[in-house]
Amino acid sequence: METNLILEGFKFMVLGMGTVFMFLIVLIFMMNMMSKIVHKYFPEPQVDINPPVANKQDNKKVIAAITAAIAHHRQS
């Protein structure tokens, strides 16, 4: 009697694990298909690899703003 229950337990375990495994395989397949469709109809915009070089005047303004912010923070 116990052997029969153990075999039934193994059957249910294999059935359950097989169902989960097949679901995960289908999920991965569907996600890959969705990714291909999204990239086909909504491609990522091309970004310029070489950004324009900021001139020294802009850097000086940024440094002055950061310095003023730090000084204000230290005073309060």
MDAnalysis code that builds the backbone (N, CA, C; Angstrom):
import MDAnalysis as mda
import numpy as np

u = mda.Universe.empty(228, n_residues=76, atom_resindex=np.repeat(np.arange(76), 3), trajectory=True)
u.add_TopologyAttr("name", ["N", "CA", "C"] * 76)
u.add_TopologyAttr("resid", np.arange(1, 77))
u.add_TopologyAttr("resname", ["MET", "GLU", "THR", "ASN", "LEU", "ILE", "LEU", "GLU", "GLY", "PHE", "LYS", "PHE", "MET", "VAL", "LEU", "GLY", "MET", "GLY", "THR", "VAL", "PHE", "MET", "PHE", "LEU", "ILE", "VAL", "LEU", "ILE", "PHE", "MET", "MET", "ASN", "MET", "MET", "SER", "LYS", "ILE", "VAL", "HIS", "LYS", "TYR", "PHE", "PRO", "GLU", "PRO", "GLN", "VAL", "ASP", "ILE", "ASN", "PRO", "PRO", "VAL", "ALA", "ASN", "LYS", "GLN", "ASP", "ASN", "LYS", "LYS", "VAL", "ILE", "ALA", "ALA", "ILE", "THR", "ALA", "ALA", "ILE", "ALA", "HIS", "HIS", "ARG", "GLN", "SER"])
u.atoms.positions = np.array([
    [0.821, -1.192, 0.000],
    [0.000, 0.000, 0.000],
    [0.865, 1.256, 0.000],
    [1.929, 1.282, 0.803],
    [2.782, 2.462, 0.864],
    [3.526, 2.675, -0.445],
    [3.913, 1.620, -1.112],
    [4.617, 1.753, -2.391],
    [3.717, 2.445, -3.392],
    [2.456, 2.111, -3.384],
    [1.521, 2.736, -4.293],
    [1.389, 4.233, -3.998],
    [1.352, 4.614, -2.721],
    [1.262, 6.018, -2.353],
    [2.534, 6.763, -2.747],
    [3.688, 6.120, -2.591],
    [4.952, 6.757, -2.969],
    [4.995, 6.963, -4.476],
    [4.560, 5.988, -5.239],
    [4.537, 6.142, -6.699],
    [3.558, 7.232, -7.117],
    [2.420, 7.297, -6.459],
    [1.462, 8.363, -6.761],
    [2.075, 9.739, -6.440],
    [2.809, 9.817, -5.331],
    [3.479, 11.070, -4.966],
    [4.502, 11.476, -6.023],
    [5.276, 10.526, -6.509],
    [6.244, 10.830, -7.569],
    [5.556, 11.250, -8.861],
    [4.431, 10.610, -9.169],
    [3.686, 10.990, -10.373],
    [3.224, 12.446, -10.283],
    [2.658, 12.820, -9.123],
    [2.195, 14.195, -8.951],
    [3.354, 15.191, -8.965],
    [4.486, 14.788, -8.381],
    [5.657, 15.661, -8.370],
    [6.153, 15.901, -9.791],
    [6.261, 14.841, -10.576],
    [6.733, 14.983, -11.960],
    [5.729, 15.782, -12.775],
    [4.456, 15.532, -12.589],
    [3.437, 16.286, -13.308],
    [3.493, 17.777, -12.953],
    [3.613, 18.085, -11.673],
    [3.672, 19.480, -11.237],
    [4.933, 20.173, -11.714],
    [6.081, 19.521, -11.559],
    [7.330, 20.132, -11.996],
    [7.374, 20.262, -13.512],
    [6.826, 19.285, -14.217],
    [6.770, 19.371, -15.676],
    [5.883, 20.520, -16.131],
    [4.760, 20.711, -15.447],
    [3.862, 21.817, -15.789],
    [4.556, 23.156, -15.576],
    [5.238, 23.318, -14.460],
    [5.953, 24.570, -14.188],
    [7.064, 24.775, -15.205],
    [7.800, 23.729, -15.525],
    [8.891, 23.826, -16.495],
    [8.358, 24.236, -17.865],
    [7.280, 23.620, -18.304],
    [6.709, 23.977, -19.604],
    [6.184, 25.408, -19.603],
    [5.573, 25.836, -18.495],
    [5.104, 27.213, -18.397],
    [6.270, 28.194, -18.516],
    [7.385, 27.898, -17.849],
    [8.546, 28.785, -17.930],
    [9.134, 28.822, -19.338],
    [9.155, 27.688, -20.028],
    [9.651, 27.650, -21.406],
    [8.758, 28.515, -22.295],
    [7.451, 28.373, -22.159],
    [6.518, 29.177, -22.958],
    [6.671, 30.657, -22.605],
    [6.834, 30.975, -21.326],
    [7.007, 32.359, -20.889],
    [8.256, 32.980, -21.506],
    [9.371, 32.261, -21.495],
    [10.608, 32.776, -22.084],
    [10.435, 32.977, -23.585],
    [9.808, 32.023, -24.260],
    [9.585, 32.138, -25.700],
    [8.726, 33.362, -26.015],
    [7.653, 33.554, -25.270],
    [6.766, 34.688, -25.521],
    [7.456, 36.025, -25.225],
    [8.280, 36.069, -24.190],
    [9.001, 37.307, -23.883],
    [10.004, 37.644, -24.987],
    [10.670, 36.631, -25.523],
    [11.603, 36.880, -26.631],
    [10.861, 37.379, -27.870],
    [9.699, 36.799, -28.154],
    [8.919, 37.249, -29.304],
    [8.440, 38.685, -29.092],
    [7.983, 39.007, -27.890],
    [7.531, 40.359, -27.592],
    [8.679, 41.352, -27.743],
    [9.857, 40.972, -27.296],
    [11.017, 41.848, -27.406],
    [11.351, 42.120, -28.874],
    [11.295, 41.093, -29.699],
    [11.585, 41.278, -31.130],
    [10.547, 42.186, -31.782],
    [9.286, 42.008, -31.420],
    [8.222, 42.835, -32.004],
    [8.383, 44.288, -31.570],
    [8.671, 44.503, -30.286],
    [8.821, 45.874, -29.790],
    [10.017, 46.550, -30.455],
    [11.139, 45.833, -30.573],
    [12.314, 46.436, -31.206],
    [12.104, 46.674, -32.695],
    [11.236, 45.889, -33.323],
    [10.982, 46.085, -34.749],
    [10.145, 47.335, -34.989],
    [9.095, 47.530, -34.204],
    [8.175, 48.640, -34.441],
    [8.521, 49.897, -33.643],
    [9.296, 49.768, -32.570],
    [9.690, 50.912, -31.748],
    [11.194, 50.874, -31.497],
    [11.996, 51.140, -32.515],
    [13.450, 51.067, -32.313],
    [13.938, 52.174, -31.386],
    [15.044, 51.911, -30.726],
    [15.617, 52.908, -29.832],
    [16.225, 54.031, -30.666],
    [16.054, 55.271, -30.227],
    [16.637, 56.381, -30.990],
    [18.160, 56.315, -30.949],
    [18.771, 56.697, -32.052],
    [20.222, 56.690, -32.140],
    [20.766, 57.905, -31.398],
    [21.716, 57.668, -30.517],
    [22.316, 58.765, -29.768],
    [23.666, 59.100, -30.379],
    [24.024, 60.384, -30.297],
    [25.303, 60.830, -30.817],
    [26.392, 60.392, -29.850],
    [27.367, 59.661, -30.353],
    [28.428, 59.133, -29.502],
    [29.369, 60.255, -29.068],
    [29.593, 61.216, -29.942],
    [30.484, 62.327, -29.628],
    [29.663, 63.551, -29.244],
    [29.456, 63.769, -27.939],
    [28.669, 64.935, -27.532],
    [29.452, 66.218, -27.812],
    [28.759, 67.312, -28.011],
    [29.477, 68.563, -28.259],
    [30.306, 68.954, -27.036],
    [31.464, 69.491, -27.299],
    [32.374, 69.876, -26.224],
    [31.896, 71.197, -25.619],
    [31.731, 71.197, -24.314],
    [31.302, 72.421, -23.630],
    [32.489, 73.374, -23.535],
    [32.208, 74.634, -23.705],
    [33.305, 75.588, -23.641],
    [33.662, 75.881, -22.187],
    [34.779, 76.522, -21.989],
    [35.287, 76.786, -20.643],
    [34.356, 77.700, -19.850],
    [33.675, 78.608, -20.521],
    [32.783, 79.539, -19.827],
    [31.657, 78.779, -19.120],
    [31.090, 77.738, -19.797],
    [30.031, 76.945, -19.174],
    [30.561, 76.209, -17.948],
    [31.770, 75.684, -18.045],
    [32.348, 74.979, -16.902],
    [32.568, 75.928, -15.734],
    [32.988, 77.142, -16.010],
    [33.212, 78.104, -14.934],
    [31.907, 78.457, -14.239],
    [30.819, 78.560, -15.006],
    [29.519, 78.857, -14.409],
    [29.051, 77.705, -13.524],
    [29.269, 76.501, -13.963],
    [28.868, 75.323, -13.179],
    [29.684, 75.255, -11.900],
    [30.981, 75.482, -12.001],
    [31.843, 75.445, -10.818],
    [31.429, 76.529, -9.837],
    [31.108, 77.718, -10.341],
    [30.677, 78.802, -9.456],
    [29.361, 78.452, -8.766],
    [28.439, 77.848, -9.466],
    [27.149, 77.468, -8.872],
    [27.341, 76.404, -7.806],
    [28.193, 75.439, -8.058],
    [28.452, 74.377, -7.080],
    [29.122, 74.954, -5.840],
    [30.089, 75.846, -6.061],
    [30.792, 76.462, -4.937],
    [29.826, 77.287, -4.090],
    [28.942, 78.031, -4.736],
    [27.966, 78.831, -3.991],
    [27.013, 77.936, -3.213],
    [26.617, 76.833, -3.794],
    [25.699, 75.912, -3.102],
    [26.372, 75.296, -1.886],
    [27.630, 74.931, -2.009],
    [28.355, 74.339, -0.875],
    [28.529, 75.382, 0.223],
    [28.880, 76.601, -0.159],
    [29.053, 77.661, 0.841],
    [27.738, 77.941, 1.560],
    [26.641, 77.985, 0.823],
    [25.321, 78.222, 1.433],
    [24.961, 77.079, 2.392],
    [25.269, 75.861, 2.002],
    [24.964, 74.707, 2.852],
    [25.777, 74.741, 4.139],
    [27.036, 75.133, 4.039],
    [27.889, 75.171, 5.222],
    [27.475, 76.288, 6.178],
    [26.918, 77.364, 5.641],
    [26.500, 78.463, 6.500],
    [25.229, 78.128, 7.280],
    [24.355, 77.297, 6.718],
    [23.108, 77.006, 7.408],
    [23.187, 75.786, 8.279],
])
